[in-house]
């Protein structure tokens, strides 16, 4: 009874605090705060950079087959979006935080003209490789024609190949809404065969059916085989058409109405379980993107489609007992923590985090694309090993392996192959007493390859996860210019390492914020943590608002 009473009081306090934040009319400034965590992840996490490199590597690896499909008499072409596909636009939106400003035509034009724009990792190299092969490149963008010359100058300055203004298809001078499908048709009418489409929005890839996010998710499912083949998607959880798909006429709503619609769209997530109201507000866009956007579905389908292609090309006879090693939480099940805060109860406390694992597993659902991939991998003769930081036990009295039992039951219920005690390797297994305090997944993977798990030595054909640590990689700092592990392994993403997007993995956020603060984030107050999150944001020094 004491625990229930404490939980009720805590929940009451959280919602009281949150209502105090929202007691006044929700302003544009409040709405801008909802992008903070999304911006932090996209600007600072090495996982985001790995995902971008992964998309370009997938496009590279599909190019040979795509060229073989060009009809006789047709010219090969690649069509790409610009902003947040080739050029980093996150700083524009993160610079709105702390202001009462919203995105406008005038500020967008100023942003597009500025000389400080940065290319996304791998973008310049990829397009120059395409250009060197004699493939035409067309840039289709929502930018306006009045900035076409500035855009050409900026792209050339950054090293992108530009043949002329006719290869940049922008919006008309009267800012009429661009129909990208119509622009793609114009390219085809000129005798071009489009090998691939690259973009961070679904509209960059196809003529999307439906305006509500549920309809768009259905459209992605219907077209799932194209993602990772001739449609190459890039992550963008800071802005996009996925926002306007939250509810009808979203763009015409007031900030208060938009906020209400956002919260309503998250009613089936664990958003209302976040204990820190400021962190809840800052996490809104990131959680919306993961829980509602069809764009997230497109990226996971893309990752798993390409993984099947990789297995098709592998020579299993040259490998010793080849296996797939795959993470669980956020990789094959949408295991959003019930309390996804940046602070956690201390081990041994009444609210020990481990005691929540069983309840949290009940609502977990498969990540789009994962069931089909794992079934195909098993059919091709690959064993599957599931490696997770989940503990063996909840820590409750008398329980020694209850989390393992629940994990086996859940993965079996979802139809995942090899869902048994041997192939599910949880935290704490195969670590010595000395290592237990720092028992990472590296020990679990080593146990698989050396034969400790099933008395057979295995060669790992493919690693799949949502964190660099799932691939024995780790970054030591939050500085976006110091992603040493990602840079050193840039050719492996989308090949040996398959990354699944998960911006709500609190371990990465805790590392970023603690590094910046100089001490663990849990030692700071709610307001201090919020200040750290805002201060980490990269700013547009010349912003006109």
C-alpha positions as CSV (number, residue, x, y, z in Angstrom):
1,X,0.0,0.0,0.0
2,X,2.9,2.4,0.7
3,X,4.2,2.0,-2.8
4,X,0.8,2.7,-4.3
5,X,0.3,5.7,-2.1
6,X,3.7,7.1,-3.1
7,X,3.1,6.6,-6.8
8,X,-0.3,8.4,-6.6
9,X,1.3,11.4,-4.8
10,X,4.2,11.5,-7.3
11,X,1.8,11.3,-10.3
12,X,-0.3,14.0,-8.8
13,X,2.8,16.2,-8.3
14,X,3.9,15.7,-11.9
15,X,0.5,16.6,-13.4
16,X,0.2,19.5,-11.0
17,X,3.6,20.8,-12.3
18,X,2.7,20.2,-15.9
19,X,-0.6,22.0,-15.5
20,X,1.3,24.9,-14.0
21,X,3.4,25.0,-17.2
22,X,0.3,24.9,-19.3
23,X,-2.0,27.1,-17.1
24,X,-1.6,30.1,-19.3
25,X,-2.5,30.0,-23.1
26,X,0.2,27.8,-24.7
27,X,2.4,30.2,-26.8
28,X,4.5,29.8,-29.9
29,X,7.5,30.0,-27.5
30,X,6.1,27.0,-25.5
31,X,5.5,25.1,-28.7
32,X,9.1,25.7,-29.8
33,X,10.3,24.0,-26.6
34,X,8.8,20.8,-27.8
35,X,11.6,20.4,-30.3
36,X,14.5,20.5,-27.8
37,X,15.2,16.7,-27.4
38,X,14.6,16.0,-31.1
39,X,17.2,18.8,-31.9
40,X,19.7,17.5,-29.4
41,X,19.6,14.0,-30.8
42,X,19.8,15.1,-34.4
43,X,22.6,17.6,-33.8
44,X,24.7,15.7,-31.3
45,X,24.0,11.9,-31.3
46,X,26.5,9.8,-33.4
47,X,23.5,7.5,-34.1
48,X,21.9,10.2,-36.2
49,X,25.2,10.6,-38.2
50,X,25.4,6.8,-38.6
51,X,21.9,6.7,-39.9
52,X,22.7,9.3,-42.6
53,X,25.9,7.5,-43.7
54,X,23.8,4.3,-43.7
55,X,21.3,5.8,-46.1
56,X,24.1,6.8,-48.6
57,X,25.8,3.4,-48.3
58,X,22.5,1.7,-49.1
59,X,22.1,3.9,-52.2
60,X,25.7,3.1,-53.3
61,X,25.1,-0.6,-52.9
62,X,21.9,-0.6,-54.9
63,X,23.3,1.5,-57.8
64,X,24.7,-1.4,-59.8
65,X,21.4,-3.3,-59.9
66,X,19.5,0.0,-60.6
67,X,21.7,0.8,-63.6
68,X,21.0,-2.7,-65.1
69,X,17.3,-1.8,-65.1
70,X,17.6,1.3,-67.2
71,X,15.5,0.8,-70.4
72,X,17.2,1.1,-73.7
73,X,17.2,4.7,-75.0
74,X,16.7,6.2,-71.5
75,X,19.2,8.3,-69.6
76,X,19.9,7.4,-65.9
77,X,19.2,10.0,-63.3
78,X,19.2,10.4,-59.5
79,X,16.6,12.8,-57.9
80,X,17.4,14.2,-54.4
81,X,15.9,16.6,-52.0
82,X,18.2,19.3,-50.5
83,X,17.4,20.4,-46.9
84,X,18.1,17.7,-44.3
85,X,18.9,15.2,-47.1
86,X,22.1,17.0,-48.3
87,X,22.2,20.1,-46.2
88,X,21.9,20.4,-42.4
89,X,18.7,22.4,-41.6
90,X,18.4,21.5,-38.0
91,X,20.1,24.7,-36.7
92,X,17.4,26.8,-38.2
93,X,14.7,25.1,-36.2
94,X,16.7,24.7,-33.0
95,X,17.4,28.5,-33.1
96,X,13.6,29.1,-32.7
97,X,13.8,27.7,-29.2
98,X,13.6,30.5,-26.6
99,X,11.8,32.8,-29.1
100,X,8.2,33.6,-29.9
101,X,8.9,33.1,-33.6
102,X,7.7,30.5,-36.0
103,X,9.0,29.5,-39.4
104,X,8.1,32.1,-42.0
105,X,8.8,32.7,-45.6
106,X,11.1,35.6,-45.0
107,X,13.3,33.8,-42.4
108,X,13.4,30.7,-44.6
109,X,14.7,32.8,-47.5
110,X,17.3,34.3,-45.2
111,X,18.4,30.9,-44.0
112,X,18.7,29.5,-47.5
113,X,20.8,32.4,-48.6
114,X,23.3,32.3,-45.7
115,X,26.8,31.1,-46.3
116,X,27.2,29.0,-43.2
117,X,25.2,26.0,-44.4
118,X,26.8,22.6,-43.7
119,X,26.5,19.4,-45.7
120,X,25.3,16.2,-44.0
121,X,28.0,13.5,-43.6
122,X,28.6,11.6,-46.8
123,X,26.4,13.7,-49.0
124,X,29.1,15.5,-51.0
125,X,31.1,12.2,-51.6
126,X,28.1,10.3,-52.7
127,X,26.8,12.8,-55.3
128,X,30.3,13.3,-56.7
129,X,30.5,9.5,-57.2
130,X,27.2,9.6,-59.0
131,X,28.3,12.5,-61.2
132,X,31.6,10.7,-62.0
133,X,29.6,7.7,-63.3
134,X,27.8,10.0,-65.8
135,X,24.5,9.8,-64.0
136,X,22.4,13.0,-64.1
137,X,21.5,14.6,-60.8
138,X,18.3,16.6,-60.3
139,X,17.7,18.6,-57.1
140,X,14.0,19.0,-56.2
141,X,13.3,21.2,-53.3
142,X,10.6,23.2,-51.5
143,X,12.8,26.2,-51.7
144,X,11.6,29.2,-53.8
145,X,13.0,30.1,-57.2
146,X,14.2,33.4,-55.9
147,X,16.9,31.6,-53.9
148,X,18.0,29.3,-56.8
149,X,21.1,31.2,-57.6
150,X,22.1,31.4,-54.0
151,X,21.4,27.7,-53.6
152,X,23.5,26.9,-56.6
153,X,26.4,29.0,-55.3
154,X,26.2,27.4,-51.8
155,X,26.0,23.8,-53.2
156,X,29.0,24.4,-55.4
157,X,30.9,26.0,-52.6
158,X,30.3,22.9,-50.5
159,X,31.5,20.6,-53.3
160,X,28.2,19.3,-54.7
161,X,28.1,18.8,-58.5
162,X,25.8,21.2,-60.3
163,X,25.4,21.2,-64.1
164,X,23.1,24.2,-64.3
165,X,19.9,25.8,-63.1
166,X,17.7,23.4,-65.1
167,X,18.8,20.7,-62.7
168,X,17.3,22.5,-59.7
169,X,13.5,22.3,-59.6
170,X,12.1,24.7,-57.0
171,X,8.8,26.3,-56.2
172,X,7.4,29.0,-58.5
173,X,8.1,32.7,-57.8
174,X,4.6,33.2,-56.4
175,X,5.5,30.5,-53.8
176,X,2.8,28.2,-55.1
177,X,3.0,24.8,-53.2
178,X,5.3,22.5,-55.0
179,X,4.0,19.2,-56.3
180,X,7.2,17.0,-56.2
181,X,5.5,14.2,-58.1
182,X,4.7,16.5,-60.9
183,X,8.4,17.7,-61.0
184,X,9.6,14.1,-61.1
185,X,7.2,13.4,-64.0
186,X,8.8,16.4,-65.9
187,X,12.2,14.8,-65.5
188,X,10.9,11.5,-66.9
189,X,9.2,13.3,-69.8
190,X,12.7,14.5,-70.8
191,X,13.8,10.9,-71.4
192,X,15.3,10.2,-68.0
193,X,14.9,6.9,-66.1
194,X,15.0,7.8,-62.3
195,X,17.2,5.2,-60.6
196,X,16.6,6.4,-57.1
197,X,14.8,9.1,-55.1
198,X,16.5,10.5,-51.9
199,X,14.7,12.6,-49.3
200,X,13.9,13.2,-45.6
201,X,10.1,13.5,-46.3
202,X,7.8,10.9,-47.7
203,X,6.7,13.4,-50.4
204,X,10.3,13.3,-51.7
205,X,9.9,9.7,-52.5
206,X,6.3,9.2,-53.8
207,X,2.8,10.5,-54.2
208,X,1.7,9.9,-50.6
209,X,-1.9,8.9,-50.1
210,X,-3.8,10.2,-47.0
211,X,-3.2,13.1,-44.8
212,X,-3.6,11.6,-41.3
213,X,-0.6,9.8,-39.9
214,X,-2.5,6.5,-39.7
215,X,-3.2,6.7,-43.5
216,X,0.4,7.5,-44.2
217,X,1.6,4.6,-42.1
218,X,-0.7,2.4,-44.2
219,X,0.8,3.9,-47.4
220,X,4.3,3.1,-46.2
221,X,3.3,-0.5,-45.4
222,X,1.8,-0.9,-48.9
223,X,5.0,0.4,-50.5
224,X,7.4,-1.1,-48.0
225,X,9.5,-3.0,-50.5
226,X,10.7,0.2,-52.2
227,X,12.3,1.6,-49.1
228,X,16.0,0.9,-49.2
229,X,15.9,0.0,-52.9
230,X,14.9,2.9,-55.1
231,X,13.6,5.0,-52.3
232,X,16.2,6.2,-49.8
233,X,14.9,7.8,-46.7
234,X,16.8,10.1,-44.2
235,X,15.8,10.8,-40.6
236,X,14.3,14.2,-39.7
237,X,12.3,14.4,-36.4
238,X,12.6,18.2,-36.0
239,X,10.1,19.2,-38.7
240,X,8.3,17.9,-41.7
241,X,5.0,16.8,-43.2
242,X,4.6,14.3,-40.4
243,X,3.8,17.2,-38.1
244,X,0.8,18.3,-40.2
245,X,-0.4,14.7,-40.3
246,X,-1.2,14.8,-36.5
247,X,-4.7,16.1,-37.1
248,X,-6.8,17.8,-39.7
249,X,-5.8,21.4,-40.6
250,X,-2.9,21.2,-38.2
251,X,-1.0,24.1,-39.8
252,X,-3.9,26.4,-39.3
253,X,-4.2,25.7,-35.6
254,X,-3.1,28.0,-32.7
255,X,-0.1,27.0,-30.6
256,X,-2.5,25.8,-27.9
257,X,-4.5,23.8,-30.4
258,X,-1.4,22.2,-31.9
259,X,-0.1,21.3,-28.4
260,X,-3.5,19.7,-27.5
261,X,-3.4,17.7,-30.8
262,X,0.1,16.6,-30.1
263,X,-0.8,15.4,-26.6
264,X,-3.9,13.6,-27.9
265,X,-1.8,11.8,-30.5
266,X,0.5,10.5,-27.8
267,X,-2.3,9.2,-25.6
268,X,-1.3,5.6,-26.3
269,X,2.4,6.1,-25.6
270,X,4.0,6.5,-22.2
271,X,4.3,10.2,-22.6
272,X,2.0,10.8,-19.5
273,X,4.3,8.6,-17.4
274,X,7.3,11.0,-17.7
275,X,7.9,12.3,-14.2
276,X,9.8,15.5,-15.2
277,X,7.3,17.9,-16.9
278,X,10.0,20.0,-18.5
279,X,11.6,16.9,-20.0
280,X,8.1,15.8,-21.2
281,X,7.6,19.1,-23.0
282,X,11.1,19.0,-24.5
283,X,10.5,15.3,-25.7
284,X,7.2,15.9,-27.4
285,X,8.5,16.1,-31.1
286,X,10.8,13.2,-30.6
287,X,8.1,11.0,-29.2
288,X,5.6,12.1,-31.8
289,X,8.0,11.2,-34.6
290,X,8.5,7.7,-33.1
291,X,4.9,7.0,-32.2
292,X,3.0,8.6,-35.0
293,X,5.1,9.4,-38.1
294,X,5.0,7.2,-41.1
295,X,8.5,8.5,-41.7
296,X,9.8,6.4,-38.8
297,X,8.1,3.4,-40.3
298,X,9.8,4.1,-43.6
299,X,13.3,4.2,-42.0
300,X,12.8,0.9,-40.1
301,X,11.4,-0.8,-43.2
302,X,14.3,0.5,-45.2
303,X,16.8,-0.9,-42.7
304,X,15.3,-4.3,-42.6
305,X,14.7,-4.5,-46.4
306,X,18.4,-3.7,-47.0
307,X,19.4,-6.3,-44.4
308,X,17.6,-9.0,-46.4
309,X,19.5,-7.8,-49.5
310,X,22.8,-8.1,-47.5
311,X,22.0,-11.7,-46.5
312,X,21.2,-12.6,-50.1
313,X,24.7,-11.6,-51.2
314,X,26.6,-13.3,-48.4
315,X,28.4,-16.6,-49.0
316,X,27.4,-18.6,-46.0
317,X,29.7,-21.5,-47.0
318,X,32.7,-19.3,-46.3
319,X,31.4,-18.4,-42.7
320,X,31.6,-20.5,-39.6
321,X,28.1,-21.0,-38.2
322,X,26.9,-17.5,-39.4
323,X,24.4,-15.7,-37.1
324,X,22.5,-12.4,-36.8
325,X,23.1,-10.6,-33.6
326,X,20.3,-8.2,-32.9
327,X,19.3,-5.8,-30.0
328,X,15.8,-6.0,-28.6
329,X,14.6,-2.7,-27.1
330,X,14.0,-0.1,-29.7
331,X,15.3,-2.5,-32.5
332,X,12.7,-5.3,-32.8
333,X,10.1,-4.1,-30.2
334,X,9.0,-0.5,-29.5
335,X,10.0,-0.8,-25.9
336,X,9.5,2.7,-24.8
337,X,10.3,2.9,-21.1
338,X,7.3,3.4,-18.9
339,X,9.2,6.3,-17.2
340,X,11.5,7.6,-19.9
341,X,13.1,10.2,-17.6
342,X,16.8,11.2,-17.5
343,X,17.0,10.1,-13.9
344,X,16.3,6.7,-12.5
345,X,15.8,5.3,-9.0
346,X,18.9,4.2,-7.3
347,X,19.5,0.4,-7.3
348,X,17.9,-1.2,-4.3
349,X,15.3,1.5,-3.8
350,X,11.6,0.8,-3.4
351,X,11.0,2.0,-7.0
352,X,13.9,0.0,-8.5
353,X,13.7,0.3,-12.3
354,X,14.0,-3.5,-12.8
355,X,10.6,-4.0,-11.1
356,X,8.9,-2.3,-14.0
357,X,10.3,-4.5,-16.8
358,X,7.5,-7.0,-16.7
359,X,4.7,-4.3,-16.9
360,X,6.5,-2.5,-19.7
361,X,6.9,-5.6,-21.9
362,X,3.1,-6.2,-22.1
363,X,2.5,-3.2,-24.3
364,X,5.5,-3.6,-26.6
365,X,4.8,-4.1,-30.3
366,X,7.1,-5.2,-33.2
367,X,9.2,-2.6,-35.0
368,X,7.9,-2.3,-38.6
369,X,9.9,-4.6,-40.9
370,X,11.5,-6.6,-38.1
371,X,9.2,-9.6,-38.2
372,X,9.6,-10.1,-42.0
373,X,13.4,-9.7,-41.8
374,X,13.9,-12.2,-39.0
375,X,11.6,-14.7,-40.6
376,X,13.5,-14.3,-43.9
377,X,16.9,-14.6,-42.1
378,X,15.9,-17.8,-40.4
379,X,14.6,-19.2,-43.7
380,X,18.0,-18.5,-45.3
381,X,19.7,-20.6,-42.6
382,X,20.9,-17.9,-40.2
383,X,20.5,-18.4,-36.5
384,X,19.3,-15.4,-34.5
385,X,20.8,-14.2,-31.2
386,X,19.0,-11.5,-29.2
387,X,21.3,-9.4,-27.1
388,X,19.9,-7.0,-24.6
389,X,20.7,-4.9,-21.6
390,X,17.6,-6.2,-20.0
391,X,18.5,-7.9,-16.7
392,X,17.8,-11.6,-16.1
393,X,15.7,-10.8,-13.0
394,X,13.4,-8.0,-11.9
395,X,15.1,-8.1,-8.5
396,X,11.9,-8.9,-6.8
397,X,12.1,-11.4,-3.9
398,X,12.3,-15.0,-5.0
399,X,12.8,-14.1,-8.7
400,X,16.0,-15.1,-10.5
401,X,15.1,-15.2,-14.2
402,X,11.6,-13.7,-14.5
403,X,12.7,-11.0,-17.0
404,X,14.2,-13.7,-19.2
405,X,11.1,-15.8,-19.0
406,X,8.9,-12.8,-19.9
407,X,11.2,-11.9,-22.8
408,X,11.1,-15.4,-24.2
409,X,7.3,-15.4,-23.9
410,X,7.0,-12.0,-25.6
411,X,9.3,-12.7,-28.5
412,X,7.5,-16.0,-29.1
413,X,4.1,-14.3,-29.0
414,X,5.4,-11.9,-31.7
415,X,6.5,-14.8,-33.8
416,X,10.2,-14.1,-33.7
417,X,12.4,-17.2,-34.5
418,X,14.9,-18.7,-32.0
419,X,13.0,-17.1,-29.1
420,X,14.4,-19.3,-26.4
421,X,16.7,-19.2,-23.3
422,X,19.8,-20.0,-25.4
423,X,19.3,-17.4,-28.1
424,X,18.2,-14.6,-25.8
425,X,21.3,-13.3,-24.0
426,X,20.6,-10.7,-21.3
427,X,22.7,-8.4,-19.2
428,X,24.9,-10.1,-16.6
429,X,25.3,-13.3,-18.4
430,X,28.8,-14.5,-19.3
431,X,30.5,-11.9,-17.2
432,X,32.9,-12.7,-14.4
433,X,32.4,-11.3,-10.9
434,X,35.1,-8.7,-11.7
435,X,33.3,-7.6,-14.9
436,X,29.8,-7.5,-13.6
437,X,29.9,-3.7,-12.8
438,X,30.8,-3.0,-16.4
439,X,29.1,-5.9,-18.1
440,X,28.5,-4.5,-21.6
441,X,27.1,-6.2,-24.7
442,X,30.6,-6.8,-25.8
443,X,30.8,-9.7,-23.3
444,X,27.6,-11.2,-24.6
445,X,28.7,-11.0,-28.2
446,X,32.1,-12.5,-27.3
447,X,30.2,-15.4,-25.6
448,X,28.4,-16.0,-28.9
449,X,31.5,-16.0,-31.1
450,X,33.6,-18.1,-28.7
451,X,31.1,-20.9,-28.2
452,X,30.1,-20.2,-24.6
453,X,26.4,-19.8,-25.4
454,X,25.7,-23.0,-27.3
455,X,29.0,-24.7,-27.5
456,X,29.5,-23.6,-31.2
457,X,31.7,-20.9,-32.4
458,X,29.8,-18.4,-34.5
459,X,30.7,-15.7,-37.0
460,X,28.5,-12.7,-36.9
461,X,27.1,-11.9,-40.4
462,X,25.2,-8.8,-39.3
463,X,24.8,-6.6,-36.3
464,X,21.5,-4.7,-35.8
465,X,20.8,-2.2,-33.1
466,X,19.8,1.3,-32.1
467,X,22.9,2.4,-30.3
468,X,26.6,2.5,-31.3
469,X,27.3,0.2,-28.3
470,X,25.3,-2.5,-30.1
471,X,28.3,-2.6,-32.5
472,X,31.1,-2.4,-30.0
473,X,31.4,1.4,-30.8
474,X,31.2,4.3,-28.5
475,X,31.8,8.0,-28.6
476,X,33.4,9.8,-25.6
477,X,31.9,13.2,-26.0
478,X,28.8,15.1,-27.3
479,X,30.8,17.4,-29.6
480,X,29.4,16.9,-33.1
481,X,32.8,17.4,-34.6
482,X,34.4,14.5,-32.6
483,X,32.4,11.5,-33.7
484,X,35.5,9.4,-34.0
485,X,33.9,6.0,-34.0
486,X,31.3,6.9,-36.7
487,X,33.9,8.5,-38.9
488,X,36.3,5.5,-38.6
489,X,33.5,3.0,-39.4
490,X,31.5,5.1,-42.0
491,X,31.8,2.4,-44.6
492,X,30.2,-0.3,-42.3
493,X,26.9,1.4,-41.6
494,X,24.2,-0.1,-43.8
495,X,26.6,-3.1,-44.5
496,X,27.9,-4.9,-41.5
497,X,26.2,-2.6,-39.0
498,X,22.4,-1.8,-39.4
499,X,21.2,1.1,-37.3
500,X,17.5,1.5,-36.3
501,X,16.5,5.1,-35.3
502,X,15.6,5.6,-31.6
503,X,15.9,9.2,-30.4
504,X,14.2,8.4,-27.1
505,X,17.0,6.1,-26.0
506,X,17.7,7.9,-22.7
507,X,21.1,6.4,-22.3
508,X,22.4,8.5,-25.2
509,X,20.7,11.6,-24.0
510,X,22.1,11.1,-20.5
511,X,25.6,10.8,-21.9
512,X,25.2,14.0,-24.0
513,X,23.8,16.1,-21.2
514,X,26.1,14.8,-18.5
515,X,29.1,15.5,-20.7
516,X,28.0,19.0,-21.2
517,X,27.1,19.6,-17.5
518,X,30.3,18.1,-16.2
519,X,28.4,15.9,-13.8
520,X,25.7,13.3,-14.0
521,X,22.4,14.8,-15.1
522,X,20.5,13.1,-12.2
523,X,22.4,15.3,-9.8
524,X,20.8,18.5,-11.3
525,X,17.3,19.9,-10.6
526,X,14.6,19.7,-13.2
527,X,15.2,23.4,-14.2
528,X,19.0,22.9,-14.4
529,X,18.5,19.8,-16.6
530,X,16.2,21.9,-18.9
531,X,18.8,24.6,-19.1
532,X,21.5,22.1,-20.1
533,X,19.2,20.7,-22.9
534,X,18.6,24.2,-24.2
535,X,22.3,25.2,-24.0
536,X,23.4,22.2,-25.9
537,X,21.4,23.4,-28.9
538,X,23.4,24.7,-31.8
539,X,22.4,28.2,-32.7
540,X,22.2,30.3,-35.9
541,X,24.2,33.4,-34.9
542,X,22.7,35.7,-37.5
543,X,19.1,34.6,-36.9
544,X,16.7,37.5,-37.8
545,X,14.3,36.7,-35.0
